Amino acid sequence: MSKHDKQEMIVRHKLFDRICHWFIVAVGLVTFLTGFSIFFPSFQWMGAIAGTPQLARFIHPIAGLMMCLPLMLLLARYYHHNKWEKNDLKWMLAIKDVMFENEEGIPPIGHYNPGQKVLFRTFVVTSIVLTVTGIMMWQPYFAPYFSGVVVGWAILLHAICALIMMIFVIVHFWMATWVEGSVAGMLYGKVSKAWCRKHHPLMLDEHSDVEKKH
């Protein structure tokens, strides 16, 4: 690994994507805290972020839309980086080498690894279900248009998807902090070529192709 590689930086996340990401993080925190205070009585204290339980009920659906709609936009922008590639299965089968950072046994991957691609698909599904079911159960605006049984199923699906998304958000946070430099890449947009060569070597090929086109 040359000193030049350590110093040369390349773009990993564009400014618009970074703004979207951190906006979703901030609004998502409000959404999850108010949501848990509504769905689970023992977590009602979490609604204090809104001031009162009534305000929490009012803010939650608005915050939810402000979280899910930009999230779906961001996921659409990241779609081309999250297609399955030939080395993805090999990478998953070599998960032991990945966990113990045995670089020699890890197949080269592109912009995102298979674990991140699984997260991507989970966020796609859960954000769509949360948006649709959230609108269906939104009192007093949309819920009256549906039967009590339908709203009941919507509430159940909403709660299940919220829990799944929360679990995967925790996994996402763990993965980001586990790989040194990932958080900095989302904060500042750039990573070193040395970082790419270690964690996402095929990303360098993608970067070279983009440079050639320009």
FIMISE-469652 format. One record per residue: residue in three letters; x, y, z of N, C-alpha, C in turn. Coordinates in Angstrom, 1 decimal. Last residue first. Layout:
<nodes>
    r    n.c1    n.c2    n.c3   ca.c1   ca.c2   ca.c3    c.c1    c.c2    c.c3
  ALA       X       Y       Z       X       Y       Z       X       Y       Z
...
</nodes>
This chain:
<nodes>
    r    n.c1    n.c2    n.c3   ca.c1   ca.c2   ca.c3    c.c1    c.c2    c.c3
  HIS   -15.7    10.5   -18.2   -15.6    12.0   -18.1   -14.3    12.6   -18.7
  LYS   -15.1     7.9   -18.5   -16.3     8.4   -19.2   -16.3     9.9   -19.2
  LYS   -13.0     7.7   -16.7   -12.7     7.5   -18.1   -13.9     8.1   -19.0
  GLU   -14.2     7.9   -14.2   -13.3     8.9   -14.6   -13.0     8.9   -16.1
  VAL   -15.7     5.5   -14.2   -16.4     6.8   -14.2   -15.5     7.9   -14.7
  ASP   -13.7     3.7   -14.1   -14.6     3.7   -15.3   -15.3     5.0   -15.4
  SER   -12.6     4.2   -11.6   -11.8     4.4   -12.8   -12.6     4.5   -14.0
  HIS   -14.7     3.5    -9.9   -14.3     4.9    -9.9   -13.5     5.2   -11.2
  GLU   -14.8     0.7   -10.4   -16.0     1.5   -10.8   -15.6     3.0   -10.9
  ASP   -12.3     0.1    -9.4   -12.5    -0.2   -10.8   -13.7     0.7   -11.3
  LEU   -12.8     0.7    -6.7   -11.7     1.4    -7.4   -11.9     1.3    -8.9
  MET   -14.6    -1.2    -6.0   -15.0     0.2    -6.1   -14.0     1.0    -6.8
  LEU   -13.2    -3.5    -5.6   -13.8    -3.3    -6.9   -14.4    -1.9    -7.1
  PRO   -12.5    -3.3    -2.8   -11.5    -3.1    -3.9   -12.1    -2.9    -5.3
  HIS   -13.4    -2.4    -0.1   -14.3    -2.4    -1.3   -13.4    -2.3    -2.6
  HIS   -11.4    -2.5     1.9   -12.8    -2.9     2.2   -13.7    -3.1     0.9
  LYS    -8.8    -2.0     0.8    -9.0    -2.9     1.9   -10.4    -3.4     2.0
  ARG    -9.3    -0.1    -1.2    -8.5    -1.3    -1.6    -8.7    -2.4    -0.5
  CYS   -10.5     1.9     0.2   -11.3     1.2    -0.8   -10.6    -0.2    -1.1
  TRP    -8.4     2.8     1.8    -9.6     2.3     2.4   -10.4     1.4     1.5
  ALA    -6.7     3.7    -0.2    -6.2     2.6     0.6    -7.4     2.0     1.3
  LYS    -8.1     5.9    -1.2    -8.0     4.7    -2.1    -7.5     3.5    -1.3
  SER   -10.3     7.2     1.4    -9.0     7.1     0.7    -9.0     5.8    -0.2
  VAL   -13.4     8.9     0.8   -12.6     7.9     1.5   -11.3     7.8     0.7
  LYS   -15.8    11.5     1.3   -14.7    10.9     0.6   -14.0     9.9     1.5
  GLY   -18.0    12.6     2.8   -18.2    12.2     1.4   -17.1    11.4     0.7
  TYR   -18.1    13.2     5.4   -17.3    14.1     4.5   -17.4    13.7     3.1
  LEU   -19.9    11.4     6.6   -19.8    12.7     7.1   -19.2    13.7     6.0
  MET   -19.5     9.0     5.3   -20.8     9.5     5.2   -20.8    11.0     5.7
  GLY   -16.8     8.6     5.9   -17.2     8.7     4.5   -18.5     9.3     4.3
  ALA   -16.9     8.4     8.7   -16.2     9.6     8.1   -16.6     9.7     6.6
  VAL   -18.1     5.9     8.8   -18.8     7.0     9.3   -18.2     8.3     8.7
  SER   -15.9     4.3     7.7   -17.3     4.3     7.1   -18.1     5.6     7.5
  GLY   -13.6     4.3     9.3   -13.6     5.1     8.1   -15.0     5.2     7.4
  GLU   -13.7     0.9    10.3   -13.2     2.3    10.5   -13.2     3.0     9.2
  VAL   -16.4    -0.9    10.8   -15.4    -0.7     9.8   -14.9     0.8     9.9
  TRP   -18.1    -0.5    13.0   -17.1    -1.6    13.1   -16.0    -1.4    12.0
  THR   -19.8     1.5    12.4   -18.8     1.8    13.4   -17.7     0.7    13.4
  ALA   -21.4     0.2    10.5   -20.7     1.4    10.1   -19.6     1.8    11.1
  MET   -22.4    -2.0    11.9   -21.5    -2.3    10.7   -20.7    -1.0    10.4
  TRP   -23.9    -0.7    13.8   -22.8    -1.5    14.2   -21.8    -1.7    13.0
  PHE   -25.8     0.5    12.2   -25.0     1.4    13.0   -23.7     0.6    13.4
  HIS   -27.0    -1.8    11.1   -26.4    -0.8    10.2   -25.4     0.1    11.0
  VAL   -28.1    -2.9    13.4   -27.1    -3.6    12.7   -26.3    -2.7    11.7
  ILE   -30.0    -0.8    13.9   -28.9    -1.1    14.9   -27.8    -1.9    14.3
  VAL   -31.5    -1.1    11.7   -30.9     0.1    11.9   -29.7     0.0    12.9
  PHE   -32.6    -3.7    12.1   -31.6    -3.5    11.1   -30.9    -2.1    11.1
  ILE   -34.3    -3.1    14.3   -33.2    -4.1    14.5   -32.1    -3.9    13.4
  MET   -36.0    -1.2    13.1   -35.2    -0.8    14.2   -34.0    -1.8    14.4
  MET   -37.2    -2.9    11.2   -36.4    -1.7    10.7   -35.5    -1.3    11.9
  ILE   -38.6    -4.6    12.9   -37.6    -5.1    11.9   -36.7    -4.0    11.5
  LEU   -40.3    -2.8    14.1   -39.4    -3.6    14.9   -38.2    -4.1    14.1
  ALA   -41.8    -1.9    11.9   -41.1    -1.0    12.7   -40.0    -1.6    13.6
  CYS   -43.0    -4.3    11.1   -42.0    -3.7    10.2   -41.2    -2.6    11.0
  ILE   -44.8    -4.7    13.3   -43.8    -5.7    13.0   -42.7    -5.1    12.1
  ALA   -46.4    -2.3    13.2   -45.6    -2.6    14.4   -44.5    -3.6    14.1
  HIS   -47.6    -2.7    10.7   -46.8    -1.5    11.0   -45.9    -1.7    12.2
  LEU   -49.0    -5.0    11.0   -47.9    -5.0    10.1   -47.0    -3.8    10.3
  LEU   -50.9    -4.1    13.0   -50.0    -5.2    13.3   -48.8    -5.2    12.3
  ILE   -52.2    -2.0    11.6   -51.5    -1.7    12.8   -50.5    -2.8    13.2
  ALA   -53.3    -3.5     9.5   -52.4    -2.4     9.2   -51.5    -2.1    10.4
  TRP   -55.1    -5.1    10.9   -54.0    -5.7    10.2   -52.9    -4.7     9.9
  GLY   -56.8    -2.9    11.7   -56.2    -3.8    12.7   -55.0    -4.5    12.1
  VAL   -57.8    -2.0     9.3   -56.9    -1.1    10.1   -56.2    -1.9    11.2
  VAL   -59.3    -4.2     8.6   -58.2    -3.8     7.8   -57.2    -2.9     8.5
  VAL   -61.2    -4.2    10.7   -60.3    -5.4    10.5   -59.1    -5.0     9.7
  GLY   -62.5    -1.8    10.3   -61.8    -2.0    11.5   -60.8    -3.2    11.4
  SER   -62.1    -0.6     6.9   -62.8    -1.3     7.9   -61.9    -1.5     9.1
  PHE   -61.3     2.8     5.8   -61.0     1.4     5.9   -61.8     0.7     7.0
  TYR   -61.7     5.4     6.1   -62.0     4.9     4.8   -61.8     3.4     4.7
  PRO   -60.8     6.2     8.6   -62.3     6.0     8.4   -62.6     5.4     7.1
  ALA   -58.0     6.6     8.2   -58.5     5.4     8.8   -60.0     5.1     8.6
  PHE   -57.5     9.2     7.3   -57.6     8.1     6.3   -58.2     6.8     6.9
  TYR   -57.9    11.1     9.5   -57.9    11.5     8.1   -58.2    10.3     7.1
  PRO   -57.6    11.4    12.2   -58.9    11.0    11.7   -59.0    11.1    10.2
  GLN   -55.5     8.4    11.9   -56.7     9.1    12.4   -56.5    10.6    12.5
  TRP   -54.0     6.3     9.9   -53.9     7.7    10.3   -55.2     8.3    10.7
  MET   -53.8     3.8     8.8   -54.2     3.9    10.2   -54.2     5.3    10.8
  MET   -52.9     4.2     6.2   -54.2     3.5     6.4   -54.7     3.7     7.9
  ILE   -50.4     5.4     6.6   -51.5     6.2     6.0   -52.9     5.5     6.3
  GLY   -49.1     3.1     7.6   -49.2     4.3     8.4   -50.3     5.2     7.9
  THR   -49.1     1.3     5.5   -49.9     1.0     6.7   -50.1     2.2     7.6
  VAL   -47.4     2.8     3.7   -48.8     2.4     3.3   -49.6     2.1     4.6
  THR   -45.0     3.1     5.3   -45.7     4.3     4.7   -47.2     3.9     4.4
  LEU   -44.4     0.5     6.0   -44.6     1.5     7.0   -45.4     2.7     6.5
  VAL   -43.9    -0.6     3.4   -45.0    -1.1     4.3   -45.4    -0.1     5.4
  ILE   -41.7     0.9     2.6   -42.9     0.9     1.8   -44.1     0.5     2.7
  SER   -39.8     0.3     4.6   -40.2     1.7     4.4   -41.5     1.8     3.6
  THR   -39.5    -2.5     4.3   -40.1    -1.9     5.5   -40.6    -0.5     5.3
  VAL   -38.3    -2.7     1.7   -39.6    -3.3     2.0   -40.3    -2.7     3.2
  VAL   -35.9    -1.1     1.9   -36.9    -0.9     0.9   -38.3    -1.4     1.2
  PHE   -34.6    -2.3     4.1   -35.1    -0.9     4.2   -36.1    -0.6     3.1
  THR   -34.0    -4.7     3.0   -34.9    -4.7     4.1   -35.5    -3.3     4.3
  ARG   -32.3    -4.0     0.9   -33.6    -4.6     0.6   -34.5    -4.6     1.7
  PHE   -30.1    -3.0     2.5   -30.8    -2.1     1.5   -32.2    -2.7     1.2
  LEU   -29.3    -5.2     4.0   -29.9    -4.1     4.7   -30.7    -3.2     3.7
  VAL   -28.3    -6.6     1.8   -29.4    -7.2     2.5   -30.1    -6.1     3.3
  LYS   -26.2    -4.9     1.2   -27.2    -5.1     0.2   -28.5    -5.8     0.8
  GLN   -24.6    -5.2     3.4   -25.2    -3.9     3.2   -26.3    -4.0     2.2
  GLY   -23.8    -7.9     2.9   -24.5    -7.5     4.2   -25.2    -6.2     4.0
  PRO   -22.4    -7.7     0.5   -23.7    -8.3     0.5   -24.5    -8.0     1.8
  ASN   -21.0    -4.2     0.3   -20.9    -5.7     0.5   -22.3    -6.3     0.6
  TYR   -20.7    -1.8    -2.3   -21.3    -2.3    -1.1   -21.2    -3.8    -1.0
  HIS   -19.0    -1.4    -4.5   -19.3    -0.3    -3.6   -19.9    -0.7    -2.3
  GLY   -17.6    -4.8    -4.6   -17.7    -3.4    -5.1   -18.1    -2.4    -4.1
  ILE   -15.1    -7.1    -3.4   -16.4    -6.7    -3.7   -16.4    -5.2    -4.1
  PRO   -13.0   -10.1    -3.4   -13.2    -8.6    -3.6   -14.6    -8.2    -4.0
  PRO   -13.3   -12.5    -0.7   -13.4   -12.1    -2.2   -13.6   -10.6    -2.4
  ILE   -11.0   -13.1     1.8   -12.2   -12.3     1.5   -12.2   -12.0     0.0
  GLY    -8.7   -14.2     2.7    -9.8   -15.1     2.4   -11.0   -14.4     2.0
  GLU    -7.0   -12.1     3.2    -6.6   -13.0     2.1    -7.7   -13.9     1.7
  GLU    -8.0   -10.8     5.4    -8.2   -10.2     4.1    -7.9   -11.1     3.0
  ASN    -9.6   -11.5     8.0    -8.6   -12.2     7.3    -8.7   -11.8     5.8
  GLU   -11.4   -10.4     9.9   -10.6    -9.5     9.1    -9.4   -10.2     8.5
  PHE   -13.3   -12.0    11.1   -11.9   -11.9    11.7   -10.9   -11.1    10.9
  MET   -15.4   -11.5     9.4   -15.5   -11.2    10.8   -14.2   -11.1    11.5
  VAL   -14.4   -12.6     7.0   -14.8   -11.2     7.1   -14.8   -10.7     8.5
  ASP   -14.0   -15.3     7.6   -12.8   -14.5     7.3   -13.2   -13.0     7.4
  LYS   -16.7   -15.9     8.0   -15.8   -16.1     9.1   -14.5   -15.2     8.8
  ILE   -17.9   -15.5     5.4   -18.2   -14.6     6.5   -17.3   -14.7     7.7
  ALA   -17.7   -16.7     3.0   -16.4   -16.4     3.7   -16.7   -15.5     4.8
  LEU   -20.2   -16.7     2.0   -19.7   -18.0     2.4   -18.4   -17.8     3.2
  MET   -20.3   -14.0     1.2   -21.2   -14.5     2.3   -20.7   -15.8     2.9
  TRP   -18.5   -14.0    -0.9   -18.2   -13.2     0.3   -19.1   -13.7     1.5
  LYS   -19.8   -15.7    -2.7   -18.5   -16.1    -2.1   -18.2   -15.3    -0.9
  LEU   -22.0   -14.1    -3.3   -22.2   -15.3    -2.6   -20.9   -15.8    -2.0
  ASP   -20.6   -11.9    -4.6   -21.4   -11.7    -3.3   -21.6   -13.0    -2.6
  ASN   -19.3   -12.1    -7.0   -18.6   -12.4    -5.8   -19.3   -12.3    -4.5
  LYS   -21.3   -11.2    -8.9   -20.8   -12.6    -8.9   -20.0   -13.0    -7.6
  GLU   -23.8    -9.2    -7.3   -22.7    -9.4    -8.2   -22.1   -10.8    -8.0
  TRP   -27.0    -7.5    -7.1   -26.1    -8.7    -6.7   -25.1    -8.9    -7.8
  LYS   -27.0    -4.0    -6.7   -27.4    -5.2    -7.5   -26.4    -6.3    -7.1
  ASN   -26.4    -1.6    -5.5   -26.8    -2.7    -4.7   -27.4    -3.9    -5.4
  HIS   -25.9     0.6    -7.1   -24.7     0.0    -6.3   -25.1    -1.3    -5.5
  HIS   -28.3     1.2    -8.1   -27.3     0.7    -9.0   -26.1     0.1    -8.3
  TYR   -29.7     2.3    -5.8   -30.1     1.0    -6.4   -29.0     0.4    -7.2
  TYR   -29.4     4.7    -4.7   -28.4     3.8    -4.4   -28.6     2.4    -5.0
  ARG   -31.7     6.1    -5.4   -30.4     6.6    -5.9   -29.3     5.6    -5.7
  ALA   -33.5     4.6    -4.0   -33.6     4.6    -5.4   -32.3     5.1    -6.0
  LEU   -32.8     5.3    -1.4   -32.6     3.9    -1.8   -32.7     3.8    -3.3
  LEU   -33.5     8.0    -1.4   -32.1     7.6    -1.2   -31.9     6.2    -1.7
  LEU   -36.3     7.7    -1.6   -35.6     8.4    -2.6   -34.1     8.1    -2.6
  MET   -36.8     6.3     0.8   -37.1     5.7    -0.5   -36.4     6.4    -1.7
  LEU   -36.1     8.4     2.5   -35.4     7.1     2.6   -35.6     6.4     1.3
  PRO   -38.0    10.4     2.0   -36.6    10.6     1.6   -35.8     9.3     1.6
  LEU   -40.2     8.8     3.0   -40.2     9.3     1.7   -38.8     9.6     1.2
  CYS   -39.7     8.2     5.8   -39.8     7.1     4.8   -39.7     7.6     3.3
  MET   -39.5    10.7     7.2   -38.4     9.7     7.3   -38.5     8.8     6.1
  MET   -41.8    12.0     6.7   -40.6    12.8     6.5   -39.4    11.8     6.6
  LEU   -43.6    10.1     7.6   -43.6    10.4     6.2   -42.3    11.1     5.8
  GLY   -43.0    10.2    10.4   -42.8     9.0     9.7   -42.8     9.2     8.1
  ALA   -43.7    12.8    11.0   -42.3    12.5    11.1   -42.0    11.2    10.3
  ILE   -46.5    12.4    10.8   -45.8    13.4     9.9   -44.3    13.1     9.9
  PRO   -47.0    10.5    12.7   -47.3    10.2    11.3   -46.6    11.2    10.3
  HIS   -46.0    11.9    15.2   -45.5    10.6    14.7   -45.8    10.3    13.2
  ILE   -47.4    14.2    15.9   -46.1    14.3    15.3   -45.7    13.0    14.6
  PHE   -49.7    13.3    17.2   -49.8    14.2    16.1   -48.6    14.2    15.3
  ARG   -48.7    11.7    19.3   -49.6    11.1    18.3   -49.8    11.9    17.0
  ALA   -47.3    13.7    20.6   -46.5    12.5    20.1   -47.4    11.9    19.0
  LEU   -49.3    15.3    21.5   -48.4    15.8    20.5   -47.6    14.7    19.8
  GLN   -50.3    13.5    23.4   -51.2    14.0    22.3   -50.3    14.5    21.2
  PRO   -48.2    13.2    25.3   -48.7    12.0    24.5   -49.6    12.5    23.3
  THR   -46.0    16.0    25.0   -47.1    15.3    25.6   -47.5    14.1    24.7
  GLY   -43.2    16.3    23.9   -43.8    17.1    24.9   -44.9    16.4    25.7
  ALA   -41.7    14.8    22.3   -42.7    15.6    21.6   -43.4    16.6    22.6
  ILE   -40.1    13.4    24.0   -39.4    14.2    23.0   -40.4    15.2    22.3
  ALA   -41.8    11.9    25.4   -41.5    13.2    26.0   -40.7    14.0    25.0
  GLY   -42.2     9.3    24.5   -42.9    10.4    23.8   -42.6    11.8    24.3
  MET   -40.9     7.7    26.2   -40.2     8.1    25.0   -40.9     9.2    24.3
  TRP   -42.8     7.0    28.1   -41.9     8.1    28.5   -41.0     8.5    27.3
  GLN   -44.0     4.7    27.1   -44.7     6.0    26.9   -43.8     7.2    27.2
  PHE   -43.3     2.1    27.2   -42.3     3.0    26.6   -42.9     4.4    26.4
  SER   -45.5     0.8    28.1   -44.3     0.8    29.0   -43.2     1.7    28.5
  PRO   -47.2     0.9    25.8   -47.5     1.7    27.0   -46.3     1.8    28.0
  PHE   -46.4     1.0    22.6   -46.0     0.2    23.8   -46.2     1.1    25.0
  PHE   -47.3     2.8    20.7   -47.6     1.3    20.5   -47.4     0.5    21.8
  ILE   -46.4     5.3    21.5   -47.8     5.1    21.2   -48.1     3.6    21.2
  SER   -43.7     5.1    22.0   -44.5     5.7    23.1   -46.0     5.4    22.8
  PHE   -42.8     4.3    19.5   -42.8     3.3    20.6   -43.6     3.8    21.8
  GLY   -43.3     6.7    18.1   -44.0     5.5    17.7   -44.0     4.5    18.8
  THR   -41.5     8.5    19.2   -42.9     8.8    19.3   -43.7     7.5    19.0
  LEU   -39.1     7.2    18.5   -39.4     7.5    19.9   -40.9     7.7    20.1
  PHE   -39.2     7.0    15.7   -39.2     5.8    16.5   -39.5     6.0    18.0
  THR   -39.3     9.7    14.9   -40.4     8.8    14.5   -40.4     7.6    15.4
  VAL   -37.0    10.8    16.0   -38.3    11.3    16.4   -39.4    10.3    16.1
  LEU   -35.2     9.3    14.4   -35.1     9.2    15.8   -36.4     9.7    16.5
  GLY   -35.8    10.2    11.8   -36.1     8.8    12.2   -36.1     8.6    13.7
  VAL   -34.8    12.7    11.7   -36.3    12.6    11.8   -36.7    11.1    12.2
  ALA   -32.1    12.0    11.8   -32.6    12.9    12.8   -34.2    12.7    12.9
  VAL   -31.8    10.2     9.6   -31.4     9.8    10.9   -32.0    10.7    12.0
  ILE   -32.6    11.8     7.5   -33.4    10.6     7.8   -33.1    10.2     9.2
  PHE   -30.6    13.7     7.5   -31.9    14.2     7.7   -32.8    13.0     8.2
  TRP   -28.5    12.1     6.8   -28.5    12.6     8.2   -29.8    13.2     8.5
  HIS   -29.2    11.4     4.1   -29.0    10.4     5.1   -29.1    10.9     6.5
  CYS   -29.4    13.9     2.8   -30.6    13.0     2.9   -30.4    12.0     4.1
  ILE   -26.7    14.6     2.9   -27.8    15.5     3.6   -29.0    14.6     3.8
  ARG   -25.6    12.6     1.4   -25.2    12.8     2.8   -26.2    13.6     3.6
  ASP   -26.8    13.0    -1.1   -27.0    11.8    -0.4   -26.7    11.9     1.1
  PHE   -25.7    15.5    -1.7   -27.2    15.4    -1.6   -27.5    14.1    -0.8
  LEU   -22.9    14.9    -1.9   -23.4    15.8    -0.9   -24.9    15.6    -0.7
  LYS   -22.2    11.4    -2.4   -22.4    12.8    -2.8   -23.0    13.6    -1.7
  HIS   -19.8     9.1    -1.2   -21.2     9.6    -1.0   -21.3    11.1    -1.5
  ARG   -17.2     8.8    -2.2   -18.0     7.6    -1.9   -19.5     8.0    -1.8
  VAL   -14.5    10.1    -4.1   -15.9    10.3    -3.6   -16.6     9.0    -3.4
  ILE   -11.2     9.6    -2.8   -12.2     9.5    -3.9   -13.6     9.6    -3.3
  MET    -7.9    10.8    -2.1    -9.3    10.5    -1.7   -10.2    10.5    -2.9
  GLU    -4.6    10.0    -1.4    -5.5    10.3    -2.4    -6.9     9.8    -2.0
  GLN    -3.1     9.0     0.8    -3.5    10.4     0.8    -4.5    10.7    -0.3
  LYS    -2.8     6.3     0.4    -3.3     6.7     1.7    -3.8     8.2     1.6
  ASP    -1.6     6.3    -2.1    -3.0     5.7    -2.0    -3.6     6.2    -0.7
  HIS     0.9     7.3    -1.5     0.1     8.0    -2.4    -1.4     7.6    -2.2
  LYS     2.1     5.3     0.0     1.7     6.5     0.7     0.8     7.4    -0.1
  SER     0.8     2.0    -1.0     1.6     3.2    -1.1     1.1     4.4    -0.3
  MET     0.8    -1.2     0.0     0.0     0.0     0.0     0.9     1.2     0.0
</nodes>
